Amino acid sequence: MGKEPRMDRVLVLVRHGQSEWNLKNLFTGWKDVSLTAVGIAEARTAGRQLKAKGIAFDIGFTSALKRAQDTMTIMLEEMGLRIPVIEDAALNERDYGELSGLNKDDARARWSEEQVHIWRRSYDVAPPGGESLRDTAARVLPYYIAEILPCVLRGKRVLVTAHGNSLRALVMVLDRLGPKEIVARELATGVPLIYRLNADATVADRLELAGSPDGAPALAGA
């Protein structure tokens, strides 16, 4: 599209910055781990980018996990904003069950590369004791419809910091993607997705910001 989104009915989604377990190639899920130095820098860059574009926020939503909460806090600090922030486990990352805490290569050695690939990249097959992406969407989307979307439709500017899979559930609906398309969609850490919604909750404009922790942003139309 390449257009600057207008500032009404704005929803911005940001996957948390790099976490310690992202760096170690571990399945994280509901494990509560911290951001790395890179993750902190990614959050700072995201806040600076949004401030530079003149986007402020009225309310924030984040998960019950500190990597998403800290990303929210850092971004708001960079933007000089003090707004209400609601924390809810409905926005948590997908629960990886028995995979949680395991190195991804070790998991492949234990269950086979094919099986781990199925758990990671299928829409409706859950790992042992965990959630599929469909399961994740089943808790994220009702929360979005009940709590987040009404704020946006009332004209509030809403910031959501969450996780790769919980945000995939939202992107699937917003971008009208099917199960095969959404499992292939990668969401980079610390990169804002800016949506402006129509009054009927469909997407009017979408813009993805891309940048690096040194604060040199680049626009990527989507």
N, CA, C and O of each residue as an XYZ file, in Angstrom:
888
protein
N       0.825     -1.195      0.000
C       0.000      0.000      0.000
C       0.866      1.254      0.000
O       0.700      2.136     -0.842
N       1.803      1.322      0.968
C       2.700      2.444      0.992
C       2.111      3.722      1.539
O       2.815      4.732      1.570
N       0.853      3.743      1.977
C       0.237      4.956      2.487
C       0.456      5.068      3.988
O       0.537      4.066      4.698
N       0.552      6.326      4.464
C       0.612      6.551      5.893
C      -0.786      6.333      6.477
O      -1.746      6.932      5.994
N      -0.920      5.494      7.499
C      -2.244      5.266      8.067
C      -2.740      6.499      8.805
O      -1.965      7.153      9.502
N      -4.033      6.830      8.663
C      -4.614      7.897      9.446
C      -4.678      7.439     10.897
O      -4.546      6.251     11.192
N      -4.882      8.390     11.794
C      -4.711      8.094     13.201
C      -6.010      7.786     13.944
O      -6.069      7.928     15.166
N      -7.051      7.366     13.223
C      -8.275      6.957     13.904
C      -8.403      5.438     13.810
O      -7.972      4.829     12.831
N      -9.003      4.833     14.845
C      -9.185      3.378     14.909
C      -7.885      2.645     14.592
O      -7.829      1.804     13.695
N      -6.851      2.980     15.343
C      -5.520      2.408     15.107
C      -5.243      1.263     16.083
O      -5.479      1.375     17.286
N      -4.743      0.175     15.535
C      -4.326     -1.001     16.304
C      -2.907     -1.350     15.889
O      -2.641     -1.592     14.712
N      -1.998     -1.374     16.851
C      -0.599     -1.713     16.562
C      -0.238     -2.979     17.328
O      -0.408     -3.052     18.545
N       0.257     -3.967     16.605
C       0.673     -5.243     17.178
C       2.194     -5.330     17.158
O       2.821     -5.038     16.140
N       2.785     -5.730     18.275
C       4.244     -5.884     18.345
C       4.580     -7.180     19.070
O       4.193     -7.378     20.222
N       5.298     -8.053     18.390
C       5.841     -9.222     19.079
C       6.967     -8.753     19.986
O       7.767     -7.902     19.597
N       7.034     -9.307     21.200
C       8.071     -8.916     22.154
C       9.458     -8.993     21.537
O       9.682     -9.738     20.582
N      10.390     -8.216     22.090
C      11.776     -8.291     21.652
C      12.383     -9.661     21.938
O      11.811    -10.474     22.663
N      13.541     -9.893     21.358
C      14.215    -11.181     21.536
C      14.318    -11.538     23.020
O      14.730    -10.717     23.840
N      13.939    -12.773     23.352
C      14.040    -13.242     24.742
C      15.285    -14.113     24.910
O      15.927    -14.514     23.940
N      15.599    -14.391     26.172
C      16.765    -15.226     26.459
C      16.635    -16.610     25.832
O      17.625    -17.191     25.387
N      15.402    -17.139     25.800
C      15.224    -18.480     25.238
C      15.108    -18.449     23.719
O      15.414    -19.449     23.069
N      14.674    -17.326     23.130
C      14.797    -17.188     21.676
C      16.262    -17.348     21.288
O      16.599    -18.068     20.348
N      17.114    -16.666     22.026
C      18.548    -16.684     21.731
C      19.128    -18.086     21.866
O      20.011    -18.464     21.096
N      18.639    -18.869     22.845
C      19.162    -20.213     23.096
C      18.461    -21.289     22.264
O      18.767    -22.474     22.397
N      17.513    -20.875     21.396
C      16.802    -21.812     20.523
C      15.972    -22.820     21.311
O      15.901    -23.999     20.963
N      15.339    -22.325     22.392
C      14.510    -23.178     23.233
C      13.029    -22.893     22.979
O      12.649    -21.762     22.675
N      12.202    -23.928     23.105
C      10.760    -23.723     23.104
C      10.388    -22.990     24.398
O      10.721    -23.449     25.490
N       9.711    -21.871     24.273
C       9.450    -21.042     25.448
C       8.018    -21.181     25.945
O       7.796    -21.528     27.105
N       7.052    -20.918     25.086
C       5.661    -21.050     25.491
C       5.306    -20.177     26.677
O       5.513    -18.964     26.645
N       4.762    -20.802     27.746
C       4.311    -20.060     28.915
C       5.426    -19.862     29.944
O       5.184    -19.284     31.004
N       6.631    -20.327     29.652
C       7.753    -20.083     30.558
C       8.049    -18.585     30.580
O       8.052    -17.928     29.539
N       8.302    -18.047     31.790
C       8.407    -16.594     31.943
C       9.872    -16.177     31.931
O      10.526    -16.161     32.974
N      10.380    -15.844     30.765
C      11.794    -15.501     30.609
C      11.937    -14.023     30.247
O      10.978    -13.372     29.830
N      13.138    -13.518     30.414
C      13.396    -12.087     30.229
C      13.882    -11.781     28.820
O      14.256    -12.677     28.062
N      13.867    -10.494     28.488
C      14.441    -10.028     27.234
C      15.964    -10.055     27.306
O      16.550     -9.898     28.377
N      16.589    -10.253     26.161
C      18.032    -10.072     26.043
C      18.332     -8.590     25.826
O      17.418     -7.777     25.685
N      19.618     -8.247     25.800
C      20.006     -6.871     25.475
C      19.509     -6.493     24.090
O      19.092     -5.358     23.859
N      19.554     -7.453     23.166
C      19.035     -7.203     21.815
C      17.531     -6.959     21.869
O      17.020     -6.060     21.201
N      16.819     -7.762     22.666
C      15.380     -7.596     22.790
C      15.000     -6.239     23.361
O      14.036     -5.619     22.913
N      15.759     -5.777     24.349
C      15.518     -4.442     24.912
C      15.733     -3.378     23.850
O      14.947     -2.437     23.735
N      16.806     -3.530     23.071
C      17.079     -2.568     22.007
C      15.991     -2.589     20.930
O      15.630     -1.544     20.389
N      15.471     -3.776     20.623
C      14.383     -3.878     19.650
C      13.144     -3.131     20.135
O      12.485     -2.434     19.363
N      12.835     -3.286     21.424
C      11.673     -2.584     21.981
C      11.885     -1.077     21.944
O      10.960     -0.330     21.626
N      13.078     -0.628     22.262
C      13.366      0.808     22.206
C      13.214      1.335     20.781
O      12.642      2.403     20.564
N      13.721      0.589     19.827
C      13.614      1.014     18.428
C      12.156      1.100     18.001
O      11.755      2.054     17.333
N      11.360      0.101     18.387
C       9.947      0.112     18.020
C       9.251      1.341     18.584
O       8.462      1.979     17.886
N       9.533      1.681     19.840
C       8.938      2.874     20.430
C       9.359      4.139     19.715
O       8.539      5.024     19.470
N      10.623      4.226     19.384
C      11.129      5.410     18.677
C      10.509      5.538     17.289
O      10.167      6.636     16.851
N      10.370      4.418     16.613
C       9.776      4.448     15.269
C       8.341      4.973     15.311
O       7.952      5.823     14.511
N       7.571      4.452     16.254
C       6.173      4.870     16.348
C       6.074      6.339     16.748
O       5.224      7.065     16.233
N       6.931      6.779     17.656
C       6.934      8.187     18.049
C       7.290      9.070     16.859
O       6.688     10.125     16.659
N       8.276      8.632     16.065
C       8.688      9.408     14.896
C       7.567      9.537     13.867
O       7.515     10.516     13.123
N       6.676      8.556     13.825
C       5.548      8.597     12.905
C       4.352      9.348     13.486
O       3.306      9.459     12.847
N       4.519      9.862     14.701
C       3.450     10.637     15.312
C       2.319      9.800     15.863
O       1.213     10.308     16.049
N       2.570      8.517     16.132
C       1.531      7.640     16.663
C       1.646      7.579     18.181
O       2.675      7.171     18.720
N       0.586      7.986     18.861
C       0.487      7.845     20.305
C      -0.607      6.828     20.614
O      -1.317      6.381     19.714
N      -0.740      6.467     21.877
C      -1.705      5.433     22.248
C      -2.541      5.874     23.440
O      -2.107      6.669     24.273
N      -3.752      5.333     23.495
C      -4.671      5.599     24.595
C      -4.706      4.461     25.606
O      -4.968      4.687     26.787
N      -4.445      3.246     25.153
C      -4.518      2.070     26.013
C      -3.634      0.969     25.446
O      -3.444      0.877     24.233
N      -3.096      0.135     26.329
C      -2.276     -0.986     25.907
C      -2.803     -2.298     26.452
O      -3.427     -2.338     27.513
N      -2.548     -3.371     25.716
C      -2.888     -4.727     26.148
C      -1.642     -5.587     25.989
O      -0.931     -5.484     24.990
N      -1.383     -6.431     26.975
C      -0.231     -7.319     26.898
C      -0.565     -8.626     27.598
O      -1.638     -8.768     28.184
N       0.352     -9.574     27.536
C       0.105    -10.895     28.115
C       0.482    -10.910     29.592
O       0.841     -9.879     30.160
N       0.400    -12.075     30.202
C       0.794    -12.250     31.598
C       2.273    -12.585     31.734
O       2.731    -12.909     32.829
N       3.028    -12.513     30.642
C       4.435    -12.902     30.626
C       5.330    -11.671     30.502
O       5.042    -10.755     29.731
N       6.430    -11.665     31.280
C       7.202    -10.438     31.432
C       7.919    -10.002     30.159
O       8.196     -8.813     30.003
N       8.226    -10.914     29.249
C       8.902    -10.467     28.032
C       8.004     -9.556     27.208
O       8.486     -8.613     26.581
N       6.704     -9.830     27.204
C       5.760     -8.953     26.508
C       5.490     -7.696     27.326
O       5.391     -6.600     26.774
N       5.369     -7.857     28.650
C       5.134     -6.701     29.517
C       6.306     -5.725     29.465
O       6.107     -4.513     29.392
N       7.526     -6.255     29.503
C       8.704     -5.383     29.468
C       8.825     -4.680     28.123
O       9.256     -3.528     28.064
N       8.449     -5.358     27.046
C       8.451     -4.710     25.733
C       7.487     -3.530     25.729
O       7.816     -2.461     25.215
N       6.307     -3.718     26.295
C       5.334     -2.626     26.406
C       5.914     -1.469     27.203
O       5.855     -0.320     26.766
N       6.476     -1.768     28.373
C       7.014     -0.725     29.248
C       8.101      0.082     28.554
O       8.106      1.311     28.609
N       9.010     -0.612     27.907
C      10.130      0.061     27.229
C       9.628      0.927     26.078
O      10.084      2.057     25.903
N       8.693      0.400     25.297
C       8.156      1.184     24.182
C       7.480      2.455     24.672
O       7.686      3.529     24.107
N       6.680      2.337     25.715
C       5.977      3.513     26.237
C       6.965      4.527     26.816
O       6.760      5.734     26.687
N       8.039      4.041     27.455
C       9.073      4.948     27.948
C       9.692      5.737     26.804
O       9.896      6.946     26.915
N       9.988      5.054     25.708
C      10.587      5.723     24.553
C       9.647      6.757     23.934
O      10.087      7.759     23.371
N       8.342      6.492     24.052
C       7.350      7.401     23.476
C       6.925      8.487     24.448
O       6.187      9.398     24.073
N       7.386      8.404     25.709
C       7.004      9.382     26.715
C       5.538      9.302     27.088
O       4.919     10.326     27.376
N       4.966      8.095     27.087
C       3.542      7.911     27.332
C       3.295      7.200     28.659
O       4.050      6.310     29.051
N       2.228      7.605     29.342
C       1.711      6.899     30.515
C       0.243      6.604     30.230
O      -0.595      7.505     30.255
N      -0.056      5.358     29.965
C      -1.412      4.963     29.590
C      -1.817      3.732     30.391
O      -0.949      3.034     30.916
N      -3.113      3.449     30.498
C      -3.525      2.201     31.129
C      -3.039      1.004     30.312
O      -3.141      1.003     29.085
N      -2.515     -0.006     30.988
C      -2.067     -1.239     30.333
C      -2.749     -2.417     31.018
O      -2.640     -2.587     32.232
N      -3.444     -3.218     30.242
C      -4.173     -4.367     30.760
C      -3.385     -5.635     30.441
O      -3.021     -5.874     29.290
N      -3.126     -6.441     31.461
C      -2.393     -7.699     31.301
C      -3.373     -8.865     31.391
O      -4.198     -8.919     32.303
N      -3.282     -9.789     30.453
C      -4.196    -10.933     30.487
C      -3.539    -12.151     29.857
O      -2.901    -12.050     28.808
N      -3.697    -13.302     30.501
C      -3.115    -14.549     30.000
C      -3.743    -14.996     28.682
O      -3.191    -15.863     28.005
N      -4.878    -14.425     28.310
C      -5.469    -14.757     27.010
C      -4.533    -14.426     25.861
O      -4.635    -15.013     24.784
N      -3.611    -13.478     26.088
C      -2.661    -13.076     25.049
C      -1.321    -13.796     25.166
O      -0.378    -13.474     24.443
N      -1.233    -14.774     26.076
C       0.027    -15.508     26.234
C       0.425    -16.252     24.959
O      -0.393    -16.512     24.077
N       1.693    -16.576     24.904
C       2.208    -17.403     23.822
C       1.509    -18.757     23.838
O       0.941    -19.165     24.851
N       1.559    -19.436     22.720
C       1.096    -20.816     22.641
C       1.816    -21.662     23.694
O       3.024    -21.531     23.892
N       1.063    -22.522     24.358
C       1.642    -23.438     25.341
C       2.242    -24.633     24.590
O       1.530    -25.379     23.918
N       3.555    -24.800     24.717
C       4.235    -25.885     24.001
C       4.269    -27.193     24.800
O       4.885    -28.163     24.359
N       3.621    -27.235     25.959
C       3.514    -28.491     26.694
C       4.864    -29.098     27.011
O       5.741    -28.430     27.559
N       5.031    -30.366     26.666
C       6.266    -31.094     26.988
C       7.487    -30.563     26.236
O       8.622    -30.875     26.596
N       7.258    -29.769     25.202
C       8.388    -29.179     24.475
C       8.989    -27.988     25.212
O      10.139    -27.624     24.965
N       8.228    -27.381     26.110
C       8.666    -26.156     26.777
C       9.997    -26.365     27.499
O      10.163    -27.300     28.282
N      10.925    -25.479     27.215
C      12.243    -25.534     27.836
C      13.249    -26.393     27.110
O      14.431    -26.394     27.456
N      12.794    -27.133     26.098
C      13.716    -28.000     25.349
C      14.377    -27.243     24.203
O      13.764    -26.381     23.573
N      15.617    -27.574     23.950
C      16.279    -27.087     22.746
C      15.594    -27.721     21.536
O      15.274    -28.910     21.547
N      15.376    -26.927     20.505
C      14.633    -27.432     19.347
C      15.360    -28.581     18.656
O      14.716    -29.487     18.127
N      16.691    -28.555     18.653
C      17.445    -29.657     18.059
C      17.317    -30.924     18.909
O      17.236    -32.030     18.375
N      17.300    -30.755     20.240
C      17.122    -31.912     21.120
C      15.728    -32.515     20.945
O      15.561    -33.734     20.986
N      14.739    -31.655     20.751
C      13.375    -32.144     20.523
C      13.296    -32.951     19.234
O      12.608    -33.970     19.177
N      13.995    -32.500     18.207
C      14.005    -33.245     16.939
C      14.667    -34.607     17.115
O      14.223    -35.600     16.540
N      15.724    -34.647     17.907
C      16.407    -35.910     18.146
C      15.514    -36.885     18.920
O      15.590    -38.096     18.714
N      14.672    -36.359     19.805
C      13.818    -37.208     20.633
C      12.583    -37.699     19.871
O      12.222    -38.873     19.953
N      11.936    -36.787     19.129
C      10.661    -37.149     18.503
C      10.729    -37.270     16.975
O       9.756    -37.702     16.358
N      11.809    -36.914     16.376
C      12.057    -36.880     14.925
C      11.795    -35.478     14.379
O      10.933    -34.746     14.865
N      12.558    -35.136     13.369
C      12.420    -33.810     12.756
C      11.036    -33.634     12.150
O      10.446    -32.556     12.228
N      10.517    -34.711     11.538
C       9.195    -34.620     10.917
C       8.107    -34.329     11.941
O       7.236    -33.493     11.703
N       8.152    -35.017     13.084
C       7.107    -34.815     14.090
C       7.174    -33.416     14.694
O       6.141    -32.774     14.884
N       8.375    -32.939     14.996
C       8.516    -31.597     15.561
C       8.062    -30.550     14.549
O       7.451    -29.546     14.914
N       8.364    -30.790     13.283
C       7.909    -29.874     12.236
C       6.380    -29.821     12.193
O       5.796    -28.748     12.038
N       5.743    -30.967     12.329
C       4.273    -31.013     12.341
C       3.738    -30.211     13.527
O       2.805    -29.423     13.368
N       4.314    -30.402     14.702
C       3.847    -29.655     15.873
C       4.046    -28.153     15.694
O       3.195    -27.358     16.093
N       5.170    -27.765     15.095
C       5.472    -26.342     14.974
C       4.692    -25.686     13.839
O       4.307    -24.522     13.952
N       4.454    -26.404     12.760
C       3.964    -25.751     11.547
C       2.599    -26.227     11.068
O       2.157    -25.834      9.988
N       1.930    -27.055     11.838
C       0.545    -27.380     11.490
C      -0.365    -26.425     12.248
O       0.045    -25.824     13.240
N      -1.581    -26.290     11.787
C      -2.533    -25.380     12.407
C      -3.252    -26.023     13.592
O      -3.551    -25.352     14.580
N      -3.529    -27.325     13.491
C      -4.422    -27.933     14.478
C      -3.848    -29.173     15.165
O      -4.601    -29.929     15.778
N      -2.540    -29.399     15.078
C      -1.911    -30.529     15.781
C      -1.090    -29.974     16.947
O      -0.150    -29.205     16.747
N      -1.459    -30.373     18.161
C      -0.803    -29.859     19.364
C       0.325    -30.785     19.809
O       0.221    -32.001     19.646
N       1.413    -30.226     20.373
C       2.441    -31.074     20.983
C       1.892    -31.693     22.263
O       0.877    -31.226     22.780
N       2.535    -32.730     22.783
C       2.035    -33.395     24.002
C       1.836    -32.404     25.153
O       2.771    -31.714     25.560
N       0.625    -32.344     25.662
C       0.330    -31.470     26.793
C       0.239    -29.995     26.465
O       0.150    -29.165     27.369
N       0.259    -29.655     25.187
C       0.284    -28.254     24.808
C      -0.863    -27.839     23.905
O      -1.879    -28.528     23.821
N      -0.696    -26.720     23.237
C      -1.723    -26.143     22.383
C      -1.284    -26.141     20.920
O      -0.100    -25.988     20.619
N      -2.236    -26.310     20.028
C      -2.019    -26.031     18.617
C      -2.262    -24.537     18.380
O      -2.722    -23.830     19.277
N      -1.959    -24.068     17.190
C      -2.269    -22.682     16.856
C      -3.779    -22.460     16.889
O      -4.239    -21.386     17.276
N      -4.546    -23.458     16.490
C      -6.002    -23.340     16.562
C      -6.457    -23.178     18.013
O      -7.344    -22.375     18.298
N      -5.852    -23.939     18.931
C      -6.170    -23.801     20.347
C      -5.828    -22.390     20.847
O      -6.589    -21.782     21.600
N      -4.692    -21.896     20.420
C      -4.269    -20.552     20.826
C      -5.260    -19.512     20.331
O      -5.651    -18.609     21.070
N      -5.663    -19.648     19.072
C      -6.637    -18.711     18.509
C      -7.962    -18.771     19.256
O      -8.659    -17.763     19.372
N      -8.312    -19.950     19.763
C      -9.591    -20.125     20.452
C      -9.662    -19.341     21.757
O     -10.757    -19.052     22.241
N      -8.511    -18.991     22.335
C      -8.537    -18.144     23.533
C      -8.206    -16.692     23.211
O      -8.677    -15.786     23.898
N      -7.392    -16.456     22.162
C      -7.003    -15.087     21.824
C      -8.167    -14.318     21.173
O      -8.440    -13.173     21.535
N      -8.837    -14.948     20.223
C      -9.837    -14.218     19.445
C     -11.048    -13.771     20.267
O     -11.499    -12.641     20.082
N     -11.603    -14.601     21.169
C     -12.697    -14.082     22.007
C     -12.265    -12.878     22.849
O     -13.045    -11.944     23.040
N     -11.042    -12.896     23.345
C     -10.545    -11.755     24.125
C     -10.423    -10.519     23.237
O     -10.792     -9.417     23.643
N      -9.913    -10.703     22.044
C      -9.808     -9.589     21.088
C     -11.186     -8.991     20.808
O     -11.359     -7.773     20.844
N     -12.150     -9.840     20.536
C     -13.496     -9.369     20.190
C     -14.162     -8.669     21.374
O     -14.853     -7.667     21.195
N     -13.955     -9.195     22.582
C     -14.629     -8.650     23.761
C     -13.941     -7.425     24.346
O     -14.610     -6.526     24.854
N     -12.601     -7.376     24.282
C     -11.863     -6.345     25.007
C     -11.104     -5.366     24.118
O     -11.163     -4.158     24.346
N     -10.400     -5.862     23.121
C      -9.514     -5.002     22.328
C     -10.273     -4.303     21.215
O     -10.195     -3.082     21.085
N     -11.003     -5.059     20.413
C     -11.698     -4.485     19.258
C     -12.658     -3.359     19.637
O     -12.674     -2.339     18.949
N     -13.465     -3.491     20.704
C     -14.353     -2.375     21.051
C     -13.606     -1.067     21.311
O     -14.098      0.008     20.966
N     -12.421     -1.155     21.916
C     -11.619      0.054     22.132
C     -11.228      0.692     20.808
O     -11.330      1.907     20.637
N     -10.781     -0.137     19.873
C     -10.373      0.383     18.565
C     -11.555      1.035     17.852
O     -11.428      2.126     17.298
N     -12.696      0.367     17.869
C     -13.861      0.880     17.147
C     -14.421      2.150     17.782
O     -15.121      2.918     17.121
N     -14.116      2.374     19.060
C     -14.512      3.633     19.694
C     -13.540      4.764     19.366
O     -13.695      5.882     19.857
N     -12.550      4.474     18.544
C     -11.609      5.495     18.117
C     -10.347      5.565     18.941
O      -9.522      6.452     18.722
N     -10.170      4.650     19.888
C      -8.943      4.652     20.679
C      -7.788      4.075     19.870
O      -7.968      3.233     18.990
N      -6.609      4.556     20.201
C      -5.387      4.037     19.577
C      -4.814      2.991     20.527
O      -4.472      3.293     21.671
N      -4.716      1.767     20.041
C      -4.457      0.617     20.910
C      -3.126     -0.036     20.540
O      -2.858     -0.305     19.370
N      -2.298     -0.285     21.556
C      -1.033     -0.996     21.385
C      -1.142     -2.355     22.051
O      -1.548     -2.458     23.208
N      -0.775     -3.409     21.309
C      -0.759     -4.772     21.842
C       0.654     -5.316     21.720
O       1.198     -5.386     20.618
N       1.257     -5.704     22.846
C       2.538     -6.409     22.811
C       2.284     -7.829     23.298
O       1.789     -8.037     24.406
N       2.621     -8.790     22.473
C       2.332    -10.182     22.820
C       3.389    -11.083     22.185
O       4.578    -10.772     22.245
N       2.974    -12.188     21.581
C       3.892    -13.260     21.206
C       3.644    -13.712     19.776
O       2.615    -13.399     19.178
N       4.602    -14.449     19.242
C       4.507    -14.859     17.849
C       3.214    -15.552     17.507
O       2.596    -15.229     16.493
N       2.782    -16.505     18.329
C       1.593    -17.277     17.992
C       0.297    -16.605     18.418
O      -0.707    -16.714     17.715
N       0.295    -15.914     19.552
C      -0.933    -15.201     19.921
C      -1.212    -14.075     18.931
O      -2.370    -13.788     18.630
N      -0.160    -13.437     18.424
C      -0.365    -12.401     17.413
C      -0.705    -13.002     16.054
O      -1.433    -12.389     15.272
N      -0.186    -14.200     15.762
C      -0.601    -14.868     14.522
C      -2.119    -15.044     14.478
O      -2.738    -14.887     13.426
N      -2.709    -15.369     15.621
C      -4.155    -15.546     15.672
C      -4.873    -14.268     15.261
O      -5.879    -14.320     14.554
N      -4.358    -13.116     15.704
C      -4.966    -11.844     15.323
C      -4.697    -11.514     13.861
O      -5.595    -11.074     13.143
N      -3.466    -11.728     13.424
C      -3.112    -11.436     12.031
C      -3.933    -12.299     11.077
O      -4.318    -11.846      9.999
N      -4.195    -13.524     11.469
C      -4.997    -14.421     10.630
C      -6.352    -13.799     10.325
O      -6.827    -13.844      9.191
N      -6.971    -13.216     11.353
C      -8.283    -12.585     11.167
C      -8.156    -11.256     10.432
O      -8.896    -10.997      9.483
N      -7.234    -10.425     10.858
C      -7.100     -9.096     10.278
C      -6.719     -9.155      8.798
O      -7.252     -8.405      7.980
N      -5.793    -10.055      8.466
C      -5.319    -10.161      7.081
C      -6.079    -11.195      6.260
O      -5.766    -11.424      5.091
N      -7.079    -11.817      6.878
C      -7.924    -12.799      6.203
C      -7.094    -13.931      5.594
O      -7.199    -14.232      4.405
N      -6.275    -14.543      6.434
C      -5.420    -15.632      5.999
C      -6.026    -16.972      6.395
O      -6.721    -17.068      7.406
N      -5.766    -17.995      5.608
C      -6.209    -19.341      5.922
C      -5.206    -20.050      6.801
O      -4.113    -19.532      7.030
N      -5.556    -21.244      7.306
C      -4.651    -21.985      8.190
C      -3.272    -22.247      7.581
O      -2.264    -22.134      8.278
N      -3.214    -22.591      6.311
C      -1.911    -22.866      5.690
C      -1.090    -21.596      5.552
O       0.134    -21.627      5.681
N      -1.756    -20.479      5.292
C      -1.034    -19.217      5.127
C      -0.489    -18.711      6.451
O       0.634    -18.209      6.507
N      -1.274    -18.837      7.521
C      -0.853    -18.242      8.784
C       0.289    -19.020      9.425
O       1.136    -18.412     10.080
N       0.345    -20.336      9.265
C       1.446    -21.081      9.882
C       2.778    -20.774      9.192
O       3.843    -20.980      9.774
N       2.715    -20.283      7.958
C       3.933    -19.913      7.242
C       4.335    -18.460      7.487
O       5.405    -18.030      7.055
N       3.492    -17.713      8.169
C       3.743    -16.289      8.392
C       4.665    -16.083      9.584
O       4.338    -16.480     10.703
N       5.809    -15.469      9.350
C       6.751    -15.190     10.424
C       6.542    -13.755     10.926
O       6.399    -12.830     10.126
N       6.525    -13.578     12.227
C       6.438    -12.255     12.830
C       7.759    -11.969     13.524
O       8.122    -12.647     14.485
N       8.468    -10.977     13.044
C       9.777    -10.658     13.604
C       9.633    -10.016     14.979
O       8.646     -9.331     15.247
N      10.606    -10.233     15.843
C      10.575     -9.623     17.166
C      10.755     -8.111     17.057
O      11.605     -7.621     16.314
N       9.937     -7.389     17.812
C      10.097     -5.939     17.927
C       9.713     -5.133     16.706
O      10.117     -3.976     16.591
N       8.952     -5.698     15.797
C       8.576     -4.982     14.571
C       7.089     -4.619     14.631
O       6.249     -5.519     14.646
N       6.740     -3.331     14.666
C       5.335     -2.938     14.752
C       4.562     -3.209     13.456
O       5.030     -2.926     12.354
N       3.369     -3.764     13.634
C       2.384     -3.885     12.560
C       1.279     -2.883     12.863
O       0.601     -2.991     13.885
N       1.098     -1.919     11.988
C       0.134     -0.841     12.210
C      -1.099     -1.092     11.351
O      -1.015     -1.164     10.125
N      -2.238     -1.222     12.010
C      -3.513     -1.390     11.309
C      -4.406     -0.195     11.592
O      -4.431      0.315     12.712
N      -5.136      0.251     10.587
C      -6.251      1.168     10.800
C      -7.503      0.448     10.341
O      -7.570     -0.036      9.211
N      -8.479      0.379     11.202
C      -9.681     -0.392     10.921
C     -10.813      0.492     10.426
O     -10.918      1.666     10.783
N     -11.651     -0.101      9.601
C     -12.905      0.531      9.220
C     -13.906      0.392     10.356
O     -13.659     -0.325     11.326
N     -15.037      1.080     10.232
C     -16.069      1.014     11.268
C     -16.659     -0.383     11.407
O     -17.229     -0.710     12.448
N     -16.529     -1.216     10.367
C     -17.055     -2.590     10.441
C     -15.994     -3.592     10.871
O     -16.198     -4.800     10.748
N     -14.864     -3.105     11.374
C     -13.762     -3.913     11.918
C     -12.871     -4.541     10.862
O     -11.939     -5.267     11.207
N     -13.127     -4.282      9.579
C     -12.209     -4.735      8.543
C     -11.020     -3.778      8.469
O     -11.048     -2.689      9.042
N      -9.987     -4.199      7.762
C      -8.751     -3.416      7.711
C      -8.806     -2.400      6.576
O      -9.033     -2.749      5.417
N      -8.594     -1.141      6.935
C      -8.528     -0.080      5.934
C      -7.103      0.100      5.425
O      -6.877      0.233      4.222
N      -6.146      0.104      6.348
C      -4.737      0.275      5.997
C      -3.894     -0.634      6.874
O      -4.247     -0.939      8.013
N      -2.775     -1.056      6.312
C      -1.833     -1.878      7.069
C      -0.425     -1.473      6.686
O      -0.110     -1.337      5.504
N       0.421     -1.279      7.682
C       1.796     -0.883      7.429
C       2.702     -1.617      8.398
O       2.433     -1.651      9.599
N       3.769     -2.202      7.890
C       4.736     -2.896      8.741
C       6.004     -2.081      8.798
O       6.567     -1.729      7.761
N       6.462     -1.778     10.005
C       7.713     -1.060     10.181
C       8.832     -2.062     10.360
O       8.650     -3.107     10.985
N       9.974     -1.745      9.817
C      11.136     -2.611      9.976
C      12.317     -1.734     10.347
O      12.468     -0.622      9.842
N      13.139     -2.245     11.224
C      14.293     -1.461     11.621
C      15.294     -2.321     12.340
O      15.141     -3.540     12.409
N      16.311     -1.702     12.870
C      17.358     -2.417     13.597
C      17.549     -1.739     14.937
O      17.164     -0.582     15.105
N      18.144     -2.446     15.904
C      18.322     -1.872     17.230
C      19.149     -0.594     17.272
O      19.152      0.095     18.292
N      19.856     -0.256     16.185
C      20.603      0.988     16.193
C      19.715      2.185     15.877
O      20.184      3.322     15.833
N      18.415      1.917     15.654
C      17.470      2.999     15.468
C      17.375      3.515     14.056
O      16.892      4.627     13.843
N      17.822      2.743     13.079
C      17.728      3.160     11.693
C      16.539      2.486     11.039
O      16.678      1.390     10.495
N      15.356      3.122     11.078
C      14.154      2.456     10.601
C      14.036      2.463      9.089
O      14.582      3.331      8.408
N      13.319      1.488      8.583
C      12.992      1.446      7.165
C      11.558      0.997      7.049
O      11.105      0.156      7.825
N      10.831      1.550      6.083
C       9.431      1.188      5.891
C       9.341      0.024      4.926
O      10.041     -0.030      3.915
N       8.463     -0.904      5.263
C       8.198     -2.020      4.378
C       6.692     -2.111      4.189
O       5.981     -2.458      5.133
N       6.192     -1.813      3.016
C       4.760     -1.870      2.753
C       4.277     -3.292      2.775
O       5.028     -4.209      2.446
N       3.036     -3.492      3.159
C       2.487     -4.846      3.227
C       1.071     -4.855      2.720
O       0.430     -5.906      2.695
